């Protein structure tokens, strides 16, 4: 809660500063254009009804807009209809006049096919509509195109027939009027086999400001937004400040199990603390995790009833053993994480572990989970280098594409990186995992074996006779061919 309040307070303060700077840089009277008397929109829509020859594709002699492909070989006529609509946000008087020009064009030439008569529509109210129709003879168009191609010697890959209405409208309100224009067009693209309609719908909008209307003076929209942002930021900062004041006495006491849960794989439960010549207490849970990671050792957890009595919450101690020294971290819900463990808390008490066991059994379970190479000197860098090379040689017996080899090579590189950074104990832990994964190591390889330093048998590439790794060693990848 406290973190949320602090973050929220900082956010709103920064937002208030930004809004204040914005307001100061833009807060001045602004000359605005006069408001429009009305706004309007224009929309033109083309539809068509194609007359077809008898055909087996559609089983019909008519095809309307959007219901199928127009094929030149079966299309005789295309009846095109155009509907124009003018609308305004207020009651207006409108007069619209339309004329239509039809022409055919290619990149090299243009041929006019005709012009339709003008149509007029007058409306008293908020809209005006008019319609225009045109019949296009597909056979005449294709015949004309073929004749021009023959005469000119120019054969385009396609040509277009364009139907272009031109609408001129007058819109009046309160004895003030304006003229608007609208020029949509429908393109029928003719290629080798098809007629493809394009631009079936067009729209346009605008606003009418009568000439001579004076401009208005006011604040810009940016200033208004800055004012709103500033007031909102001040209100949010005030709310966060009040929340911080109201919760100033609260104490955060999160469940400590949520802190340790990500590290459960590295934790083993024991019945009693380890026997150590010296205890080194650390201040935080992160410190005990670093100690375990550096030493490559388990974190041993010992859980007791609280030090204040059987009815108090359970206290937990964590240990990482390094020779005769044990690093320890104590958590008591009554005292908070990192509270020092009193001397009597180190003695065995009634516990509530998940699986009761001795400290020795807990470490034995860790070594089973994370095995080490038997008989090697884990303090020797030379021994680590030797075994890294042997494991690298062993991996060459596995197919490069196998997941076992790829995962093992990644672990080997991680182990070498830890050793280079001086974390040899942690590097040996990973090397021990690879040793257990790639075994058995007691079978002779091709050409015999030689025991490495440290007393452990030398690695061999596979099972008996060195033919291939055993099924245990290839559990994560397919058996490689020798």
N, C-alpha and C positions, 0 to 999 in steps of 0.2 A: 504493500500500500504506500509506504513512504517513497519508494522509488518511483511509483506512478505519479505521486503528487509532485515530486521534485521535477521529473521530466515534463509534466504538464505545465508547471509554473514557468520553467525555462522557456518552453515552447510559446506560451502566450505572451511572455515579456518580449521575446524576440519578435513575435508577430506584431505587437503593439509598436515597437520601435520602427519596424519596417513600414507599418501603416502611417505612423506619424511623419516619417521622412517622405513617403509618397504624397501625403496630403500637403505638406509644406511646399513640395516642388510643383504641385499642380493646382493648388487652391487659389484660384484667381478668377475674376469675372471673365466669362467667355462669351463671345458673340456667336450665337447659334443661327443657322438658317431658319427662315420662317416655316411654320408647320404647313404641310400640304393640305390643300382643300379636300382632296380625296385621293385614294390609291386605287389602282385598277390592275387587272390581269387579263391576258389574252391566251387562248388555247386553241390550237388547230389540230384536228384529228382526221386522219385518212382511213378509209375502209375500202375494201374491194370485194367484188363478186365476179369470179372468173367463170366464163362459159367454156366447158370442156367438150372435146370430141368423145365419142363412145370409147371407153377404156376399161381395162380389167383391174386397174390399180385402185380407183376410188369407187367403182360401181355407181358413179353418179356423174352428171354432166354439169355440176356446179361445185365450186370450191370457194369458201368465204375466208375472210381474214384469219390467219393463224391456225387454220385447220389442215394444213398440208403444204407440200412443196408444189410450186407451179413449174411444170415441165413444158418447154417450148413446143415439143412435138404434139402435145395433146391439148394445148390451150389455144382457143380461137379468139376470144374477146376478154378484155378485162375492164369491167365497169367500175370506175373509181369514184368514190363519194368523199367530199370534203365538208366538214362541219366546223364552223368558227364560232367561238363563244367569247364575248367580252363581258366582264363582270367588274363591279366596283364596290367599295365598302360603304358607300352611301347612295341614296337615291339620285340617279342622274338621268339625263336624256342622251341617248346615243344614236348615231347614224353610222352605218357601216356599208361600204361599197367594196365589192371584190371583183377582180378580173383574173383569169387564169391563162397562162401561157404554157404550151406544151412543145418541147423540143427534144431532139435526139442529138447526142454528142459523143465523141471519142476524143482521145488526147490530140488528134490532128484536125478535126472538123466538127462543126455544129450545124444542125439542120432544124429549122423551125417547122413544127407539124401543124400548128394552128393556135388560135386564141379564142377562148370562150367569152361569151357575153357577160357583162357585169351584172351583178345581183345586188339589190339594195334591201336593207332591213332597218326599220326604225322602231325603237323601243322607248317607252316612258317608264322608268323604274330603275332597277339596278343591274340590268343585263341586256345584251343584244346578241342574237344568234342569226346565222345565215348558212346556207348550204349550196354547194356547187357539185355537179356531177359531170363526168367525162367518160366516153366509151373509147377504149383503145383497141384497135384491130391489130392483133398480134401478127397475123399473116401479112398485112400491109407493111408493118414495121420491119419484119424480117426480109420481105421482098425489097423494100427500099434500101436497107442496109447492104444487101447483096449487090444491088445495082450500083451503089456508090463505091463499094469495094472493087467491083469489076472496072469501073471507069477510072478510079484513082490508082489502082494497084496497091492500095494500102489495106491490109487485113489486120485489124486489132484483135486481141484475144477476147475482148468484151466491149460492149457499148451500153450506154444508159439512155433511158427515156425518162425525162424529168418533167413532172407536172408541178408548176410553180404558181400558186395563188398569190395575189398581191392585194392586201386588204388595207384600206384607208378608212379610219373611223374618226368621228367627231364626238367628243364627250362634253356635255354642258351641265353646269349646276349654278344656280343663283346668278344667271346672266353672265357667267364666266365659263369659257369653253377652251378646250385644247384639242389638237389633232394628234392622233397616234397612228403608227403604221405597223404592219405585221406581214412578214414575208416568209412563210414556211415553204417547204417543198418536199415532194415525194419522189424518190429515185427508184426506178425499176431497172435493175442491172441485168442485162441479157448476156449470158455466156454460151458455151457450146450446147448446153442442154437445159438450163434452168433460167427462170425469171425470179430474181431475188428482190423483194420490196425492202426499202430502207427508209428510215425517218418517218415512221407512221404517226408520230405525235410530236408537237412542238409547243413550248410555252414561253410567255414573256410577261413581265410585270413592270410597273412604274408608279410614279406619284406626280400629281399636278399641283404646282405652287403658282398661284396667279401672279403675273408680273406686277411689280410695284409694291407687293406686300413687304412691310419692314421686317428686318431680322429681329430676333429676340435675344435678350441678354440673360445669362444665368450661369450656373456652374456646369462644368463639363461632367460627363458621365463618369470619368475617372475619379474626380473629386468625390462624387457621391459614393462610389464603391470604396474609396479610401476611408471615408467617414464611417461607413458600415463596418469595415474591417477593423478600424481602430476601436470603435465601441465594443465590437464582439471580443477583441483581444483583451481589452480592459476588463470586461465582464468575466472572461475565462480566467484571467490572472487573479481576479478577486475571489472567484470560486475556489481555485486551487489554494490560494493563501488561507482562506477560511478552513478548507479541509485539512491543511497542514496544521493550523492552530487547534482544530478540534481533535486531531489524532496525535498531538504532540506527546501525550503520555503513554501511547500504545507501545508495546514491546513486540517486536517481530519474533515469532517462535515457529519457524517452519518445521515440518516433519523431517528429522535428520535422515530417515530412510530414503527420501528422495535424493539426498546428496550422495549416498553410498550406492544407490541402485545401479548406476552405470558401471561400477567397478566390481560387481558381484562375482565375475569370473575370476578375479584375482584375490578374492576373500575366502578364507576357510575359517570355520567356527571351531573353537577349542573350549575345553572345560575349565582350564586354568591358565594363568599367564606363564610365559617361558621362564626358564631358569637362566638368569643373566647376571654377570658381575656388575654391570652398570646399566642404568636406564637413562636414555636421552629423550626427554620430553620435547615434542615439537608443538608449535603454536596452532597450526591449522591442519585441516584435513588434506589440503593440497600438498602440505609438506610431507605427510606420511605416504601419500601416493607417489611423490617424487622419489622418496627413499626406496620404496618397493621397486619402482621402475628402474632406478639406477643400479640397485643391487641384484635385480632379477630374482627377487624373493617374494614369497606370498605375504599378504596382509592377514595376520591372525586376529580374529575377533573374539573377545571374551565378554559375554553379557552377564550382568549381575542385577540384583535388585538395587534400588537406589540407596545411596549411602546414608540417607536420613531414616531408613527403616523399611520394613517389608512392604508397607503400603505405598511408598513413594515410587515414582516412575523408574523404569529400568535404566541403568547406566551402562555404557559400553566403552571398552578399552580396545585399542587397536595396536598391534605390535608388528614390527619388522625386525627380524633377527639378523645381525651381522657379526658372526663370530661370538665373542663373549659380550657383545653390546646389543641392546635392544632399543630401537627407536619406538616411542610410544606416543599415542594421542588418545586423550580421554574425552568422552562426551557424556555429560550428565544433564538430562532435561531440566533439572532444577537449577543448574548453574550455567547452562548454555554450552555450545560447542567450544572445545578447547579449554574448558575449565580443568584446572589441575586435579589430578587424582590424589586423594589423601593416602598416606602410607597403608592404612588398613584396607584400602580398596584393592591393593595389589595381592592380598591374600585370597585364597579360594573362598568363594561364597556361593550360596544357591544361585544357580544359573537357569537361563531359559534359552539355550541355543537351539538352532534348528536340528542339529544332529550332535549330541554330546560325544566328545572324544578328547583325548589328551592332546597336548601341544605337539608331541612327537607324531601322533597319528595324523594330526592336521597337516604337518609338514610333509609326511609321507604321502598323503593324498595329493598335495601340491606337486611333489616330484613325479607322481604317477600321471597327473594331468599334463605337466610340463617336464618330460624326462630330460635327463642330462646324459652326456656321453660317459660311459663308465671308465674309470681309471685314468682320466686326463687331469692335468694340472690347469684348473680354470683361471689361475693367476698368471699363466704364461701366455704372452702375446705370440711367441713363436709357435706354441702348440695350437693356438687358435688359427694362425695362418696356415699351418700344415693341414688341419682338419677342414678348413675352408676349401683348400685346393682339392682334397680328397672327395669332398661332397660335390664340388664342381665337376670333377672327373666322372663321378657316379651319375650325375644328371645327363651326361652325354649319351648314356645308354638308353635314354628314353626319347621317344619321338618329339621333335620340337613343337609339334602341334598339340601334344597332350596337355591337359589341364594340370596334371601332376607336375610336369616339368616347368610349366610357366609359373605356377604358384610357388614352387620350390625355389626357382631362380629369383623371384621377387623377394621371398623371405631371406635368401642368402645375401642379396644386396643390402637389405635392411640390416642384417646382422653385421656385415662388414662396415656399414656406415656407423653403427653404434660403437664398434670397436675403434674406429678412427677418431671418434669424439671422446674416447677414454672410458666409455661405459662397457667395459669388458664383461662384467657379470651378466648384464642384460643381453649382450651379444651371444654369450654361451647358452643362455636359455633358448634363444631361437635356433642356435646350432643343434641343441639337443632335440628340439622338435623335428628338425630335418633328419637327424640321425635315426630317430624312431620311425619317421615316415618312409625313409628310403631303404630300411633294412630288409632282410637280415644281412648282417655283415660277417657271419661266420662261415660262409661258403666260399670255396676257392674260385677266383676269377680266371679268365683265360691267361695262361702263362704263370699261374701261381699267385701267392699273396706274400706280402711282407708286413709284419706288424708295425704300426706307427709308433712314434714315441708316445709314452703315456701308458703303454701296456695293453691298449685295446686292439683288437684285430683290425687289419686293414680292410677298407671297403672293397666290395666286389660288385660287379655290375648286375648281378642277378641271382638266380637260384642255383641249385647244384649244377656243377660243371660250367657255370658262367653263361648258360644259354640265354637266359632272360630273367628280369626281376620276378620275384614271386608275386602271387596275387595280392598279398598284403601290401606290398610296396607300390602296387599300381591301382590302389583302390580309388584314386581320384583321376586316373587316366587309363587309356587302353594299353595293354601290354605291348611294349615296343619290340620290333624285330631286331635281333642281334646284328 
